[in-house]
Amino acid sequence: MSHVPHELAEEFPDHVETLHELKAHNAHFVKIADEYHTINREIHRIETGVEPASDERAIELRRKRMALKDEVNTMLNAA
């Protein structure tokens, strides 16, 4: 388990420009990216021991992050 946050620009390095364009012009993308960022930071705090959480909570958050990442990927490929 890495203790490095999974930022969208790092997850999609070939789409950094498209990420910026979508953030500037697509309200739905902004909502998804913000939710991803919030969940991603919570996972990072859990993994680094800053914030306690049950295993079930950590798994739930990782599943949500993956679903959001899949949605971001779909939007990037459609752009």
C-alpha positions in Angstrom: 0.0 0.0 0.0 1.5 3.3 -1.0 1.0 6.3 1.2 1.0 8.7 -1.7 -2.1 10.5 -2.7 -3.5 9.5 -6.1 -4.0 13.0 -7.7 -5.8 13.0 -11.0 -2.9 14.7 -12.9 -0.7 11.9 -11.7 -3.2 9.2 -12.5 -3.7 10.6 -16.0 -0.4 12.2 -17.0 -1.2 12.1 -20.7 -4.4 14.1 -20.1 -3.3 17.0 -18.0 -4.3 19.6 -20.5 -7.7 17.9 -21.0 -8.2 17.8 -17.2 -7.7 21.5 -17.1 -10.1 22.1 -20.0 -12.8 20.0 -18.4 -12.3 21.7 -15.0 -12.7 25.1 -16.8 -15.8 24.2 -18.9 -17.7 21.2 -17.5 -19.6 21.6 -14.2 -20.3 17.9 -13.9 -16.6 17.1 -14.3 -15.8 19.7 -11.6 -18.2 17.9 -9.2 -16.7 14.5 -10.0 -13.1 15.8 -9.6 -13.9 17.5 -6.3 -15.5 14.4 -4.9 -12.5 12.3 -6.1 -10.2 14.8 -4.4 -12.1 14.7 -1.1 -12.2 10.9 -1.0 -8.6 10.7 -2.1 -7.5 12.9 0.7 -9.5 11.0 3.3 -7.9 7.7 2.1 -4.5 9.3 2.3 -5.1 10.4 5.9 -6.3 6.9 6.8 -3.3 5.2 5.1 -0.9 7.5 6.9 -2.5 6.9 10.3 -3.6 10.5 10.7 -7.3 9.6 10.7 -8.5 6.3 12.2 -11.0 4.2 10.2 -12.2 0.7 10.1 -11.1 -1.6 7.3 -14.6 -1.6 5.9 -14.6 2.2 5.7 -11.2 2.2 3.9 -12.4 -0.4 1.4 -15.6 1.5 0.8 -13.7 4.7 0.1 -11.2 3.0 -2.2 -14.2 1.6 -4.2 -15.7 5.0 -4.4 -12.4 6.5 -5.6 -12.1 3.8 -8.2 -15.6 4.4 -9.5 -14.9 8.1 -9.7 -11.6 7.5 -11.5 -13.4 5.3 -14.0 -15.9 8.1 -14.6 -13.1 10.6 -15.1 -11.4 8.2 -17.5 -14.6 7.9 -19.5 -15.0 11.7 -19.6 -11.3 12.2 -20.7 -11.6 9.7 -23.5 -14.8 11.3 -24.7 -13.3 14.8 -24.7 
